[in-house]
Amino acid sequence: MSTLQLLWFVLIAVLFIGFFFLEGFDFGVGMSTRFLAKNRKERNQLVETIGPVWDGNEVWLLTAGGAMFASFPEWYATLFSGYYTILFLILVGLILRGVSFEFRGKMQTEKGRNIWDWTLFIGSFMAPFLFGIMFTSMVAGMPIDSQKNIFASFGDYINLFSLVGGVAVTLICFLHGLNYIRLKTEGELRQRAQKLAKMLYPVLFIGLVVFAVLIYFQTDFIQARPVSSLSILAFIVLSAVASAYGVWQDKELLSFLTTGFVLAGVVILLFNGLFPRVMISSTTAANSILISEASSTPYTLSLMSKISLTILPFVLAYQAWSYYVFSKRIKPTDGGAYSHDG
């Protein structure tokens, strides 16, 4: 395995970390429009907290997919063909979210606004739940033949481990969104977000224990990489504890950052367990796809590295600037581009 191959494997992991850290709270806010908001004014207030940034956050996913296609074409081909239906449904969820931001504020009737409010909620739930199912089933191993094609049945995709993974990712995103709401809103909505988060943290801790047990029995992570896997699991648990402490002590930034660290830790755990593979075969180890055999040519990786390192600082600076510009808290009376009242 070359240095460039390792670099791009790590970069793809970083892109997914960025996506789940940033888009994770978007998903949580979208789900909160039904679980937390009591009326249209509060739903508008929630949507305004992410209205200026949600589309920029999704760019991390597009970049991760593009980087995978360019740097590891065999990984991309096997993953996207084998998970075609799940990825299609994820795309449907993301499209529903995207159009709902625009259409909910342009409907002239209450019925029309309610329809797009529900699509925002449904899309915000679908995406993290299906991503959790995809990644957990992938690291448990899928039946892959010698031609690197997945020939899986329904039970390979949907099983206890993948469902727990889907619920876990969805719950963490929801909590991440609640902590973002506490950071970005004023009024009663902020207080209810804190109260609901306090109720959900015990559920999160139970879920993390179940997830850790299933990681032990359903994957080879602990057997193959005991020190790193256990260290990352400890990091996830400590981040969750720090996040709960931040909620109980009303430390908004701490609780928001640490729920993001929980999501980041989950991604790191999965990529750490995959290494040095990109796809794990449940039939025979010989059919697993390794980083070294899935990558593009050295010239391609070298050219991509130069271009990426040139552009990346500007992209990060722009996104940081956009968050700074839209850093104010959203008041209950605020209207805007995403609300019919604005």
CORUR-V611490 format. One line per field, one symbol per residue. phi: phi as a letter, one per 20 degrees, with the letter a starting at -180 (. if undefined). A space follows every 50 residues. Layout:
phi: ???
This chain:
phi: .effffgffffffffffffffefgffgffffffdedfdbfgfffgffffd gfcfffffgffffffffffeecfffgffffffdgfffffffgfffgfgff geffedfedfffffgfffffffffegffffffffffffffocfcefemde cedgffedbgfffffffffffffffgfffffffdccnfgffffffffgfe fgffffffffffffgfedcdgffecfffffffffffffffffffgfffel dfffffffffffffffffffffffgeddcdeeebffefeegfdeeffgff ffffffffffeggffffffffffffdeffeegefdrfdcfef
